[in-house]
C-alpha cells in the first residue's frame, strides 16, 4: 500500500495479509518431517476507501474468495492485520463483533445455496436484524426498504414463499437485500452474477451499481469477469497465486495492462467477431503448485517474457505513478 | 413468482407425500398406530386382569385353556388370560420403545451436532466415547446392568440409550459436516448469528429427518432388548411384557404342551413392532437419499 493508492478516507485496510492452509502431506514430507502449507493469500496489502468500489480479478484458486472472507472475519488470517474504519478486527468479540457484522456484509455467489431452504423469504430477510438485535418493531420497515432498494416488489408478494419457489435473478436480489437490510458501509460481492443467466445479469448488476451509488457503499467485487469489473469498479486489483500482481484505475488497467498476466487475461476475453485477428498472448501450462512459498516470480513458469532475474528475485509491487502499481521486473 | 425449481427442491410436505406413497412405510406407520391405539385403550380392551388367576365354574384353576369366547387366546398354565397379557404388554413395549427412542434420538443428535459443528478436540473426545460405547457388546451389557442393579424397565431404557446413541451421533455428525459448509450457514454467520443460533436454528432443522429415522430404528431395538432381558429372567416382575410372557411360556414348557396360542402371539407382536421401525427407515431412506436407490 503506497500513498499514491491510499484513498482519502480509508474504510478497509489490510497489510501483509496471509492465509495458509495445511496441505495434504506427501510421503516425502513424512521423511523430511515437513508440514507443507498452501498459501491461499500471501502477504497482500489493500485499501478500500469509503464509497469506493474495488474489483479483485483472478482465476480460480488464486485466493480471491479467501481474501474476501478474511476481510469479513469469516476466517482468521495466518499473518497480517485488517482494520475496519480504523479498528483492528482480528480481536473483535461480542458486541463489537456484532457492530462490525452490521457494517460489513457479503453477497454470495450461488443464490440457490445462500438462503436457508427452510426459511420463508420474509424470515430470510429479517434474520440479520434478529441476529444483530435490532428492535423487532422496525423489522418490517427495514425489510421493505431493502426490497425496494433491490427493485423487488413489497413483502406482501412473497408471503409464505420459500427460496426454491423463486427464480435465480430474484434469489440473487434477495441475497443482496439481505446484505442491505443491515444498512452496511461495506459489502464483499463474491462473483455476484456468475451463477445467473446472462439475460438477468445486467439487471442484477444495475441494481448493485445503483444501490452502491445511492447509499455510498464501499464494495469489493470478486470476479474473474473483466466485463463486470469494468462495469462496476473504479479500481481493480489483479491476483495471481495469492499475490497482487497489478493494481490501478480500472479503465487504464484494462486499456493498457502492464503485467504479462493481466495482459493475458485481457487478451483472453472473447470478441464477438468471426474475422477478428486473434493474437492471444501465449501463456503456457497451468497454474503452478501453491505449496510452499516459491522463490522468484510466481508467474515465471507461464510467462512468455521471463528472464533469469525472474527466477532469482521476487518482484515487489512497484508504484508507476497515476495510481498504477505492478509486480513485474520488466514492466 | 416463477416456480422454476419447485420440482428440484421439494419442501417438507413434498417429502412427506412421497414417504406416504411407499407401501413399506405405510405398513410400518400402521403397525405403530395400532400399537399406540391398543396401548392407550388397553384398559377397555383387556377382558381380564393379566395377573389374575382365573377359575372355572367348578372352582378349579382355568389353566392351559385353548382359545375360546371367554379366553380369546386361551390361558397360561397358572390360569392367566393370554389375550389380556398381550394387550397389557403393548403398554410396556410402547413406554420402553418410545422413551428409549426419544432419549437416543435427542442425546445422539445433540452429541452429533456439537461434535460436527465445533470439531477439534470436542469432536475427538465425543467420537472416541462413541467408539467406546460401540465396542461394548449390546445384550450382555443390558443383562449385566439389569442383573447388578434392581431389575426394572428403567434399567433397560438406560442400557439402550447408553449403547445406541453413538449410531445416531455419528450419522448426525457426518451430516452436520456437510451442512455447515453450505453458503446459508456462512450467511448466518456473516449476518451476526451466534454459534448456538447457527447450530439450532440453521443447521439442526436441516438434519432433523435423520433424527426421526434413527429414532424409529431405536424403538425396535429397545423393545427387542426389553424382551430379551425379560426372557432371560432379568425383567421387571411387576410388568408383564411380551418378553416376560415368552419367558413364562418357556419355563413352564408351553412348547412341549403345544400351547401355541400362548407364545406365538407375543413373539409375533415383537417381530411386527421391530419390523415396523425398519420399514419406516427403509421408506425414509428413499426420500432422504434418493441417489442410493439406483
Interface residues (C-beta under 8 A of the other chain):
Chain A: X72 X74 X97 X98 X101 X102 X105 X106 X108 X109 X110 X112 X113 X114 X115 X116 X117 X118 X127 X128 X131 X132 X157 X158 X161 X162 X164 X165 X166 X167 X168 X170 X175 X178 X182
Chain B: X1 X2 X3 X4 X5 X6 X8 X9 X11 X12 X182 X183 X184 X186 X187 X188 X189 X190 X191 X192 X193 X194 X197 X202 X205 X206
